[in-house]
Amino acid sequence: MSAFTKTPGWLDWYQGPAKPKFQLPAGAVDAHCHVFGPGDQFPFAPERKYTPCDASKDQLFALRDHLGFARNVIVQATCHGADNRAMVDACLSSGGKARGVATVKRSVTDEELQALHAAGVRGVRFNFVKRLVDFTPKDELMEIAGRIAKLGWHVVIYFEAVDLPELWDFFTALPTTVVVDHMGRPDVSKGVHSEEFALFLKFMREHKNVWSKVSCPERLSVTGPKALDGEQNAYQDVVPFARRVVEEFPDRVLWGTDWPHPNLKDHMPDDGLLVDFIPHIAPTAELQRKLLVDNPMRLYWPEEV
Ligand SMILES: O=C(O)c1cc(C(=O)O)oc(=O)c1
């Protein structure tokens, strides 16, 4: 029994996912997933905004193998704050099949950064989604970015589309590769030709160091249908957005399951069916290989490319 009580209404990750019909290319990377605890071993952070169910490294690795991925990029979940132990433990236990993205504070020492690098960390995450984190001053974040740039790391940013104008100057001043989580969370009900999404495309077009994860249709979709019960045409309203980004920026896109899908309120997707979403947004074998193999390998395992 865990010492932690889950946030009321918490949805646990989907048990018994389908085997995907879409066969992933050899060497495919799930470039956005998390581990949660287990809370008894790696306690959740006091400053967290939610308390999840457990989602262990072994459960993540089992999902990786079941879906047909070769590797994972494990992104520090906000429920662990800047305590990276669960993510680092998962990377170290992966036999080289996982790399990580950490959350660090300005007080992090060079020795701690070196230890994270040795464990497989290749980026830091800056989060601007107000329901997930408290505000950190931008000068602190810029100082961290300057330090991690020297290690060859990148910055992962998570924000909502309405906040991009205000964050633009900060984002465009970052000295590293910048990876946007979940396409900057467009409001898909506004349509793919909205001013908001046009600004996101401009952000990528004018800044060649900006990449995007075309992930989380289950989070962004308004109309569904949900990736459940064998559905092969899930989240149709997200397809034009992700496909647009993949087709215009094929060398700067990544894909990930987002397992174990923190904070979903409506339903928990079948991860096998989420993989079946990929050919809808990356319709050719070449686009699929770039999205799932070439791009994540270049960013996270450059020494093997
Ligand atoms: O939208 C979210 O709630 C969410 C949360 C986290 C996290 O708590 O780290 O990560 C994500 O990729 C998405």
The ligand as an SDF file (V2000), in Angstrom:
LIG
                    3D

 13 13  0  0  0  0  0  0  0  0999 V2000
   -0.6530   18.0470  -19.4520 O   0  0  0  0  0  0  0  0  0  0  0  0
   -0.2270   17.4810  -18.4240 C   0  0  0  0  0  0  0  0  0  0  0  0
   -0.8760   17.3910  -17.3770 O   0  0  0  0  0  0  0  0  0  0  0  0
    1.1480   16.9350  -18.4300 C   0  0  0  0  0  0  0  0  0  0  0  0
    1.8210   16.8250  -17.2170 C   0  0  0  0  0  0  0  0  0  0  0  0
    3.1210   16.4430  -17.2290 C   0  0  0  0  0  0  0  0  0  0  0  0
    3.9150   16.3970  -16.0010 C   0  0  0  0  0  0  0  0  0  0  0  0
    3.3290   16.5130  -14.9280 O   0  0  0  0  0  0  0  0  0  0  0  0
    5.1470   16.3190  -16.1220 O   0  0  0  0  0  0  0  0  0  0  0  0
    3.7480   16.0860  -18.3780 O   0  0  0  0  0  0  0  0  0  0  0  0
    3.1010   16.1400  -19.5880 C   0  0  0  0  0  0  0  0  0  0  0  0
    3.7520   15.8210  -20.6040 O   0  0  0  0  0  0  0  0  0  0  0  0
    1.7680   16.5630  -19.6080 C   0  0  0  0  0  0  0  0  0  0  0  0
  1  2  2  0
  2  3  1  0
  2  4  1  0
  4  5  1  0
  4 13  2  0
  5  6  2  0
  6  7  1  0
  6 10  1  0
  7  8  2  0
  7  9  1  0
 10 11  1  0
 11 12  2  0
 11 13  1  0
M  END
$$$$
